[in-house]
């Protein structure tokens, strides 16, 4: 999900330097010490296809999602695997400075319906959507353990947006 206007910091450009973001960057927290920043998928036909359940074999996708989200943190607060070309039910969201990976996320309960306007790195512009202020969600963590949690406010909105991606729903 794209950050709301005014929340992203502008990239500083320096005359005489290459200001383009590199495709591969050093990152000691990723396998092999090299980040895999994947291109963002913009094809609405691909994005409209539901994603398959994630398994332990899909864990490398999480690393790519984290690296790609980190490369876009100035304008993005969450990503789903289909945004980088992988049709798996995997999302990564920013909870402040911490990134949280959720495999096979599913909303169990929701309350407080409201209308929001959202943008997405995969699609041009913004669109109005129905969201819930509070959600109860289940997912698997990186050890494939089942987790359940409550999210409110903007965090709940991010998770709903990314689950829509997993379901093939375009905003």
C-alpha positions as CSV (number, residue, x, y, z in Angstrom):
1,X,0.0,0.0,0.0
2,X,1.3,3.4,-0.9
3,X,1.9,5.9,2.0
4,X,-0.7,8.6,2.3
5,X,0.4,12.0,1.0
6,X,2.8,13.9,3.2
7,X,4.1,10.8,5.1
8,X,7.0,9.9,2.7
9,X,10.3,11.7,2.7
10,X,11.5,13.1,-0.6
11,X,14.7,11.4,-2.0
12,X,17.6,13.9,-1.9
13,X,19.3,14.2,-5.3
14,X,22.9,15.2,-5.5
15,X,24.1,16.9,-8.7
16,X,26.8,14.9,-10.5
17,X,25.9,11.7,-8.7
18,X,23.8,8.8,-10.0
19,X,20.5,9.2,-8.1
20,X,18.8,6.1,-9.4
21,X,18.1,3.4,-6.8
22,X,20.3,0.4,-7.4
23,X,18.7,-2.9,-8.2
24,X,21.1,-4.8,-5.8
25,X,22.4,-3.3,-2.6
26,X,24.6,-4.6,0.2
27,X,22.4,-5.8,3.1
28,X,24.0,-8.1,5.7
29,X,20.6,-9.2,6.9
30,X,19.7,-10.9,3.7
31,X,20.9,-14.3,2.4
32,X,24.3,-13.9,0.8
33,X,24.6,-10.3,1.9
34,X,22.9,-9.0,-1.2
35,X,19.4,-7.5,-1.3
36,X,17.1,-8.7,-4.0
37,X,15.0,-5.7,-4.9
38,X,12.4,-6.9,-7.3
39,X,10.5,-4.8,-9.9
40,X,6.9,-3.9,-9.1
41,X,4.3,-5.6,-11.2
42,X,1.8,-3.3,-12.8
43,X,-0.2,-5.8,-15.0
44,X,-3.8,-5.7,-13.8
45,X,-4.5,-9.2,-15.3
46,X,-1.8,-10.7,-13.3
47,X,-2.7,-8.8,-10.1
48,X,-6.4,-9.8,-10.4
49,X,-5.5,-13.5,-10.0
50,X,-5.9,-15.0,-6.5
51,X,-2.7,-16.2,-4.9
52,X,-1.9,-19.7,-3.8
53,X,-1.3,-20.6,-0.2
54,X,2.3,-20.1,1.0
55,X,4.5,-23.0,2.3
56,X,7.9,-23.2,4.0
57,X,9.4,-23.5,0.5
58,X,8.2,-20.0,-0.3
59,X,10.2,-18.3,2.6
60,X,12.8,-16.8,0.2
61,X,10.0,-14.7,-1.3
62,X,9.7,-13.0,2.2
63,X,13.3,-11.9,1.9
64,X,12.7,-10.4,-1.6
65,X,9.5,-8.7,-0.3
66,X,11.4,-7.2,2.7
67,X,14.2,-5.9,0.4
68,X,11.8,-4.5,-2.1
69,X,9.7,-2.8,0.6
70,X,12.8,-1.4,2.2
71,X,13.8,0.1,-1.2
72,X,10.4,1.8,-1.4
73,X,9.9,2.8,2.3
74,X,9.7,6.5,1.3
75,X,6.4,5.8,-0.5
76,X,5.2,2.3,0.7
77,X,4.0,0.7,3.9
78,X,3.1,-2.8,2.8
79,X,3.5,-5.2,0.0
80,X,2.1,-8.5,-1.2
81,X,4.0,-11.2,-3.1
82,X,2.0,-10.7,-6.3
83,X,3.4,-7.1,-6.4
84,X,6.8,-8.7,-7.2
85,X,5.5,-11.4,-9.5
86,X,4.9,-14.2,-7.0
87,X,1.4,-15.5,-6.7
88,X,1.7,-16.6,-3.1
89,X,-0.3,-15.5,0.0
90,X,2.5,-13.6,1.6
91,X,2.5,-10.0,2.8
92,X,4.9,-7.7,4.6
93,X,3.8,-4.6,6.5
94,X,5.6,-1.8,8.2
95,X,4.7,-1.4,11.9
96,X,6.7,1.7,12.5
97,X,10.3,0.9,11.9
98,X,9.7,-2.9,12.1
99,X,8.6,-5.0,9.1
100,X,6.3,-7.9,9.8
101,X,5.9,-10.8,7.4
102,X,2.6,-12.7,7.4
103,X,2.1,-15.9,5.4
104,X,-1.5,-17.0,4.6
105,X,-3.1,-14.1,6.4
106,X,-6.9,-14.2,6.8
107,X,-9.3,-11.8,8.5
108,X,-11.4,-13.6,11.1
109,X,-13.5,-10.6,12.3
110,X,-13.8,-6.9,11.5
111,X,-15.7,-3.9,12.9
112,X,-16.1,-0.2,12.4
113,X,-16.6,0.0,8.6
114,X,-15.4,3.3,7.0
115,X,-14.5,4.6,3.6
116,X,-10.8,5.3,2.8
117,X,-8.9,6.5,-0.2
118,X,-5.8,4.4,-1.0
119,X,-3.0,4.3,-3.5
120,X,-0.8,1.4,-4.5
121,X,2.6,1.0,-6.1
122,X,1.1,-1.4,-8.6
123,X,-1.6,0.9,-9.8
124,X,-1.9,4.5,-10.9
125,X,-3.8,7.0,-8.8
126,X,-6.0,6.5,-5.7
127,X,-9.3,4.8,-5.2
128,X,-12.0,4.8,-2.6
129,X,-12.4,1.5,-0.7
130,X,-14.4,0.2,2.3
131,X,-12.2,-0.7,5.3
132,X,-12.6,-1.7,8.9
133,X,-11.1,0.2,11.9
134,X,-10.4,-3.0,13.8
135,X,-9.6,-6.5,12.5
136,X,-8.8,-9.9,14.1
137,X,-6.4,-11.7,11.8
138,X,-4.7,-15.0,11.6
139,X,-1.4,-15.8,9.8
140,X,1.7,-18.0,9.9
141,X,5.0,-16.5,11.0
142,X,8.4,-17.3,9.4
143,X,8.6,-20.5,11.4
144,X,5.2,-21.5,10.0
145,X,3.6,-21.2,13.4
146,X,-0.1,-20.0,13.5
147,X,-0.6,-16.6,15.0
148,X,-3.7,-14.5,15.8
149,X,-3.7,-10.8,16.5
150,X,-5.8,-7.7,16.7
151,X,-4.9,-4.6,14.5
152,X,-6.5,-1.2,14.7
153,X,-6.4,2.0,12.6
154,X,-3.8,2.4,9.9
155,X,-2.1,-1.0,10.6
156,X,-5.5,-2.7,10.1
157,X,-6.0,-0.7,6.9
158,X,-2.6,-1.8,5.5
159,X,-3.3,-5.5,6.2
160,X,-6.7,-5.3,4.6
161,X,-5.1,-3.7,1.5
162,X,-2.5,-6.4,1.2
163,X,-4.9,-9.2,1.8
164,X,-7.0,-7.8,-1.1
165,X,-3.9,-8.2,-3.2
166,X,-3.7,-11.9,-2.1
167,X,-7.3,-12.3,-3.1
168,X,-6.8,-10.8,-6.5
169,X,-8.9,-7.7,-5.7
170,X,-7.7,-4.5,-7.3
171,X,-8.5,-1.3,-5.5
